[in-house]
Amino acid sequence: MRKAFITGITGQDGRHLAEFLQTKGYKVYGMMKGQYNPRAELLRDEFPEVEVVPGDLTDLTSLVTALEYVQPDEFYNLGAISFVAMSFNQAELTANVTGLGVLRALEAVRMVGGAQNNPIRFYQASSSEMFGKVRETPQTELTPFHPRSPYGVAKVFGHDITVNYRESYGMYACSGILFNHEGPRRGLEFVTRKITNTAARIKLGIDKEIVLGNTDAKRDWGYAGDYVKAMWMMLQQDDPDDYVIATGETHSVDEFLTLAFEKVGLGDFHQYVKHDPKYLRPAEVDLLIGDPSKAEKKLGWKREVGFDQLVDMMVKHDIAYETHRLKKI
């Protein structure tokens, strides 16, 4: 049985990936920080066959200990301080976890046997936020980076150190430059889930408005369930490489709002939206749109869920979710 080790197992991508890998017959191990992490019980309820392993991306010794115990075939590094807005307020923590955490993960792989002894195939979760103030449209694997947040800067370091370890030590190390990917498992602090959840709450009479920042920003939104398949595909290739994973389409936050509010039968969203400057970032990323042609050609990957389907999926989930919560009150 092949073994996979996942950091960030309790996040959206970690849960989707654990689910996908189990269908492929993997034994899945998920790293979790803290002795009494409240998310451990939730993970066990959803994925009872996943084995939780203690570890911390800020502690190299714990990473080495975890890998020595698991001896994985594949290491998926999804752990990060992943909320862009938070990275401005906790820049040092973001750099330590999202940036230096990748270095520690790679070093742990190298120490345990990431080259000749027991090759561990390593996946790094890179991000479209690395492109930031984009130099060209659409963005490809060769587009220069110009990050606009501490999160984006940390991700650039993580991406580049992955390339460096691959070239310096002959490690099998890949980076997936994933553009925005969403779904019902997305955290409520992220704008897409905030929109679908609040639209559901307004429809059910729980809330009266949604408070947002910049709604003009444009993003390339896909479905997280599609994107984790690309992660796995990267590690099945003969040679390691980096790939942009995207839909090749861009939509504004306004478009997302329009669709979500229409799907719950509320019509024009403008009457429900309140703008608050506190949600504006010090530096904004205005437009992201990726070119996934390399992944489509070399990996045989393609997205299956379109933008309309994605919003519909999230809205239906949040209507059911909030209705269930009302019944429990």
URRA-V156853 format. One line per field, one symbol per residue. phi: phi as a letter, one per 30 degrees, with the letter a starting at -180 (. if undefined). A space follows every 10 residues. Layout:
# URRA-V156853
phi=???
This chain:
# URRA-V156853
phi=.dcbcbcidd dedddddedd dddcidcccc dbdjdbdddd ddddddbddd cdbdladcbe edddeddddd hddbbcccda dcceeddddb ddddddddcd ddeddddddd ddkcccdbec dcccddbddd dhddcabdcb dcdddadbae ddddddeddd ddddddddci ddbcbcddde bblddddddd dddddddded ddedidccab cbcdcdecbc cbcedddddd edeedcddbd acbdcacibb bddedddedd dddcicidde dccccbedcd debccdbbac cdddddddci dadccdeddd dddddddddd ddddddddd
